[in-house]
Amino acid sequence: MAGLPLEGLRIIDIGTRIGAPFAATLLGDFGAEIIKVEQPGRGDFMRTIGPFEDGYSLWWAVEGRNKKSITCDLRRPEGRELLKKLVVHADAMVENFKPGTLEKWGLGPDVLEEVNPRLVLSRVSVYGQTGPYAPRPGLDRNGIAMGGLLHVTGYKDRPPVRPGIIISDYLTGLFNAFSLLIALYHRDAGAGREEGRGQVVDLALYASVLRIMEHTVAAYDRLGVVRGREGNRLRNSAPLDNWETEDGEYVSLIAAGDGLFPKLAGLIGRKDLLDDERFSTLRARAENSDEINQIVADWCATKTSGEIEALAIEHDVPFARTMSVADICADPHIEARGDLETVDDPELGPVRMQGVYPRLSRTPGEIRSGAPRLGEHNREVYEGLLGLSADEIARLEAANVI
């Protein structure tokens, strides 16, 4: 087995919430050294948001893993000078303050480039660093709204519905990690390796959502189609829905296409549907979606989810059960693949959480440490890396700079 693939990379995380810190967590899972810079006294915002166990954030326990925590008040000149010293030793830094904040602190890209020309600076905001909306405040809801996702989520006769998680933040975190690796590859191994200079990455929550909106823009541009809310169905595909079972579960049988629909007809004991002109082709079924969906719904209501799953396997029909977290934690497939791991958290002890993903055959990632205590690595970083004396560290601590 080779070592962790990102060993040797050092990334400074001065962000909060998700868009910037999640990118650092992902890279930390694969060996990058992540130095999390937190506000003295209270720490990162994620430490303050629940759910809690004995006052300790379980969200922080998940997203703070594989990081080192130092405290540094960036609102104060001495704190900003410490960050500059740290930047000298870093490959990249991630931030998601309101645009203009770093510049106001005298830590804009031009300043950081002078300090370390090799630095890759990743900047996350709701609307991006440029454009008329850049100064506006916002959070995940703004991202999914402007990116177009909110408009198409839910049922057409009801208000839009937000997804169950803060998807624009996590999605931006993924694009962020992707962008950092692109920029670092360009600097160290790609076309920019001779110059060896870093660059600035500009990420916006809304733009991350917009990028995954399938054909939406092209269909509007060429066909004038404005996508709307369709609930669990699609206008060009049927049968398709989440159907309730006899035991109160919700399942999907994904067999709308002409290759799979005959298998579904056999599964529900209705091969006669294949001779019905209303259901003989995908286009015909889409035009008669209410009727075919009702037929499948009525059948599902007479079976338990377990019975439907067994029949789906027998007939080779894609099946999905709406799984709760309790289902996930008890699922044999998830267990067999190691999708969940138990991490030794310094405050709580063993905590079960999502494991490292994606999985690599030769250089898999690893959760090496739980979320750190606030300022746990001050001495290691300030003394060991920056060379500050014990007396200087004590003075900075007494002055609440760190």
ChimeraX attribute file (.defattr): number of C-alpha atoms within 10 A of each C-alpha:
attribute: neighborCount
match mode: 1-to-1
recipient: residues
	/A:1	7
	/A:2	8
	/A:3	12
	/A:4	17
	/A:5	17
	/A:6	17
	/A:7	13
	/A:8	11
	/A:9	17
	/A:10	21
	/A:11	26
	/A:12	25
	/A:13	26
	/A:14	22
	/A:15	23
	/A:16	21
	/A:17	18
	/A:18	23
	/A:19	32
	/A:20	29
	/A:21	28
	/A:22	25
	/A:23	25
	/A:24	35
	/A:25	27
	/A:26	23
	/A:27	24
	/A:28	28
	/A:29	26
	/A:30	25
	/A:31	24
	/A:32	22
	/A:33	23
	/A:34	26
	/A:35	24
	/A:36	30
	/A:37	26
	/A:38	23
	/A:39	20
	/A:40	18
	/A:41	13
	/A:42	11
	/A:43	20
	/A:44	22
	/A:45	13
	/A:46	18
	/A:47	22
	/A:48	16
	/A:49	15
	/A:50	13
	/A:51	12
	/A:52	14
	/A:53	10
	/A:54	8
	/A:55	11
	/A:56	16
	/A:57	16
	/A:58	22
	/A:59	17
	/A:60	22
	/A:61	24
	/A:62	19
	/A:63	22
	/A:64	27
	/A:65	23
	/A:66	27
	/A:67	28
	/A:68	25
	/A:69	25
	/A:70	24
	/A:71	24
	/A:72	27
	/A:73	19
	/A:74	22
	/A:75	13
	/A:76	12
	/A:77	13
	/A:78	15
	/A:79	18
	/A:80	19
	/A:81	14
	/A:82	17
	/A:83	19
	/A:84	18
	/A:85	16
	/A:86	18
	/A:87	21
	/A:88	17
	/A:89	18
	/A:90	20
	/A:91	22
	/A:92	26
	/A:93	25
	/A:94	27
	/A:95	19
	/A:96	23
	/A:97	17
	/A:98	19
	/A:99	20
	/A:100	14
	/A:101	13
	/A:102	19
	/A:103	12
	/A:104	10
	/A:105	13
	/A:106	15
	/A:107	19
	/A:108	14
	/A:109	19
	/A:110	12
	/A:111	14
	/A:112	21
	/A:113	20
	/A:114	12
	/A:115	17
	/A:116	21
	/A:117	18
	/A:118	23
	/A:119	27
	/A:120	27
	/A:121	24
	/A:122	24
	/A:123	25
	/A:124	27
	/A:125	27
	/A:126	32
	/A:127	26
	/A:128	21
	/A:129	19
	/A:130	11
	/A:131	8
	/A:132	9
	/A:133	11
	/A:134	16
	/A:135	16
	/A:136	12
	/A:137	13
	/A:138	13
	/A:139	16
	/A:140	19
	/A:141	20
	/A:142	16
	/A:143	27
	/A:144	26
	/A:145	18
	/A:146	17
	/A:147	21
	/A:148	21
	/A:149	24
	/A:150	21
	/A:151	19
	/A:152	19
	/A:153	19
	/A:154	18
	/A:155	15
	/A:156	13
	/A:157	9
	/A:158	9
	/A:159	12
	/A:160	18
	/A:161	15
	/A:162	18
	/A:163	14
	/A:164	6
	/A:165	9
	/A:166	16
	/A:167	21
	/A:168	29
	/A:169	29
	/A:170	21
	/A:171	20
	/A:172	27
	/A:173	25
	/A:174	18
	/A:175	18
	/A:176	28
	/A:177	21
	/A:178	14
	/A:179	19
	/A:180	25
	/A:181	16
	/A:182	12
	/A:183	23
	/A:184	23
	/A:185	14
	/A:186	19
	/A:187	21
	/A:188	16
	/A:189	12
	/A:190	13
	/A:191	11
	/A:192	15
	/A:193	13
	/A:194	11
	/A:195	12
	/A:196	16
	/A:197	18
	/A:198	21
	/A:199	19
	/A:200	17
	/A:201	16
	/A:202	16
	/A:203	24
	/A:204	26
	/A:205	30
	/A:206	27
	/A:207	20
	/A:208	24
	/A:209	22
	/A:210	20
	/A:211	13
	/A:212	13
	/A:213	13
	/A:214	9
	/A:215	11
	/A:216	15
	/A:217	17
	/A:218	11
	/A:219	13
	/A:220	12
	/A:221	11
	/A:222	8
	/A:223	9
	/A:224	10
	/A:225	12
	/A:226	12
	/A:227	14
	/A:228	16
	/A:229	20
	/A:230	14
	/A:231	17
	/A:232	13
	/A:233	17
	/A:234	14
	/A:235	11
	/A:236	14
	/A:237	19
	/A:238	27
	/A:239	29
	/A:240	22
	/A:241	19
	/A:242	20
	/A:243	24
	/A:244	20
	/A:245	21
	/A:246	15
	/A:247	13
	/A:248	12
	/A:249	17
	/A:250	19
	/A:251	22
	/A:252	23
	/A:253	22
	/A:254	20
	/A:255	21
	/A:256	20
	/A:257	15
	/A:258	14
	/A:259	11
	/A:260	15
	/A:261	25
	/A:262	20
	/A:263	19
	/A:264	24
	/A:265	17
	/A:266	15
	/A:267	18
	/A:268	16
	/A:269	11
	/A:270	15
	/A:271	15
	/A:272	11
	/A:273	17
	/A:274	15
	/A:275	9
	/A:276	11
	/A:277	10
	/A:278	18
	/A:279	23
	/A:280	15
	/A:281	18
	/A:282	20
	/A:283	18
	/A:284	16
	/A:285	24
	/A:286	23
	/A:287	17
	/A:288	16
	/A:289	23
	/A:290	13
	/A:291	16
	/A:292	18
	/A:293	20
	/A:294	14
	/A:295	15
	/A:296	20
	/A:297	20
	/A:298	13
	/A:299	18
	/A:300	25
	/A:301	17
	/A:302	14
	/A:303	16
	/A:304	17
	/A:305	24
	/A:306	13
	/A:307	13
	/A:308	23
	/A:309	20
	/A:310	12
	/A:311	17
	/A:312	20
	/A:313	12
	/A:314	11
	/A:315	17
	/A:316	14
	/A:317	19
	/A:318	14
	/A:319	16
	/A:320	16
	/A:321	17
	/A:322	12
	/A:323	13
	/A:324	8
	/A:325	8
	/A:326	8
	/A:327	12
	/A:328	14
	/A:329	15
	/A:330	10
	/A:331	12
	/A:332	11
	/A:333	10
	/A:334	13
	/A:335	13
	/A:336	9
	/A:337	9
	/A:338	12
	/A:339	17
	/A:340	16
	/A:341	15
	/A:342	14
	/A:343	22
	/A:344	18
	/A:345	20
	/A:346	13
	/A:347	15
	/A:348	14
	/A:349	11
	/A:350	13
	/A:351	15
	/A:352	15
	/A:353	17
	/A:354	12
	/A:355	18
	/A:356	20
	/A:357	13
	/A:358	11
	/A:359	13
	/A:360	11
	/A:361	8
	/A:362	11
	/A:363	15
	/A:364	18
	/A:365	23
	/A:366	15
	/A:367	19
	/A:368	14
	/A:369	16
	/A:370	25
	/A:371	22
	/A:372	21
	/A:373	16
	/A:374	21
	/A:375	20
	/A:376	13
	/A:377	19
	/A:378	20
	/A:379	18
	/A:380	14
	/A:381	17
	/A:382	20
	/A:383	15
	/A:384	12
	/A:385	12
	/A:386	15
	/A:387	12
	/A:388	13
	/A:389	13
	/A:390	12
	/A:391	9
	/A:392	13
	/A:393	17
	/A:394	13
	/A:395	13
	/A:396	15
	/A:397	15
	/A:398	10
	/A:399	9
	/A:400	16
	/A:401	21
	/A:402	25
